[in-house]
Amino acid sequence: MNKLALMAFGLALVVGMTGVACATPVDFDLAGSSGGSSVTVNENVWLADLDAKLVNGLDCQVFTLSDGQTKEIEFFTLKASGVLGGFYSIAATLAFDSPDIAANGTGGGLFGTIFGIISGGTLSWDQTTMPDLFSIAGNLISVSFEDGIKFGCGNTATVHAYITNHGGGTDPTPTPEPASMLLLGAGLVGLGYHRRKKMRTRD
């Protein structure tokens, strides 16, 4: 019985220390402009214009992310017109109907076009605004927007957003699983029984 009690205690300690709850999958439902998603561009260029628009069907995207998974979505488009170009600033919000969160980023870059036939540009988000981090049901969720540079024929570029479930490993307050707590309790009971029996044998 002594060996059994010690084995139960050891098992409970191992499970209790390593059996921190794995974060559960998180369901996401993106919101469109009516739900808070938006993108605005400001530029002051004489002969060229840059417009931004949310992609169609943004609010129809529903998905689930487990630990370590990332979802890439088409977020908005940038469309250049006119000739030449210049600097611009941008602000964007990706909102969710579920969970109730919204990621916000600001940034800017340089764009240029030749009558929309050939266009190019840069885009860089302020690192103090991206990525946006959220704690949801024991999961660390990050939302970031695409950086980069694009050149090519045409006048439209699509900017993506990336939603990542980092799981519960980086959560500073993980919650033990109920099963782990039961095993830990069983181990403590076994240890108490073992000590009590040992004290009786000494008497």
C-alpha positions, -999 to +999 in steps of 0.1 A: +000+000+000+029+023+007+042+020-029+007+025-043+003+057-023+037+070-033+030+062-070-004+081-068+013+111-052+040+111-078+016+108-107-006+136-092+025+159-089+035+153-125+001+158-139-006+188-116+026+205-127+024+197-164-013+194-169-021+230-173-051+234-195-045+235-232-063+265-245-095+256-263-102+265-299-116+299-305-144+307-329-142+340-349-168+359-369-155+389-387-175+422-389-179+444-419-182+482-420-215+480-402-198+461-374-169+485-369-143+474-395-129+503-415-099+516-435-091+553-443-063+567-464-050+603-463-027+617-490-021+651-504-008+644-539-016+668-568-018+645-598-026+611-582-051+596-558-050+566-535-083+550-523-089+522-498-119+499-495-128+469-474-130+437-495-164+424-503-177+396-480-155+405-451-184+401-427-192+367-440-160+350-428-164+326-399-136+303-388-121+285-358-084+285-347-068+259-325-035+264-307-007+276-331-030+282-360-031+313-382-058+325-405-049+348-434-078+369-448-081+395-475-088+427-455-089+457-478-077+470-512-056+500-521-063+516-555-041+541-572-052+565-600-037+594-619-001+599-625+030+601-603+024+597-566+036+605-531+033+597-494+002+586-476-010+577-442-034+549-433-056+538-404-075+505-403-097+486-379-105+449-381-136+443-359-151+410-349-188+402-342-174+373-321-154+375-299-161+412-292-127+426-301-113+451-327-077+453-339-064+488-348-034+498-368-019+530-382+009+533-407+017+547-441+040+545-471+047+557-506+027+550-538+030+558-574+012+551-607+012+558-643-024+563-652-033+531-633-014+510-659+017+503-638+016+510-601+036+503-570+039+512-534+051+505-499+032+499-467+045+499-432+025+497-400+034+515-368+050+488-345+033+504-315-001+495-330+007+462-346+003+434-337-028+439-315-030+413-287-060+399-269-066+374-242-096+352-249-107+322-228-071+314-218-058+320-254-034+347-265-047+360-298-027+383-321-040+403-351-016+419-375-018+436-409+004+430-439+035+450-444+054+452-477+059+466-511+040+458-543+048+466-579+031+454-611+006+460-638-027+474-628-036+498-600-050+477-571-032+458-543-049+437-517-037+440-481-041+409-458-047+405-421-034+376-400-052+362-369-032+338-348-041+317-318-009+314-297-027+291-273-025+292-235+013+288-232+020+325-230-010+332-207+004+344-174-025+329-155-032+294-169-061+275-155-055+239-143-077+212-159-104+197-136-089+163-142-055+174-131-070+189-100-088+156-092-055+136-097-037+161-075-063+157-048-061+120-051-024+121-047-026+143-016-052+120-001-029+090-007+000+109+009-021+117+039-032+081+043+004+069+040+017+093+067-012+085+090-006+048+087+031+054+093+024+074+125+001+046+137+028+019+132+052+041+153+027+042+182 
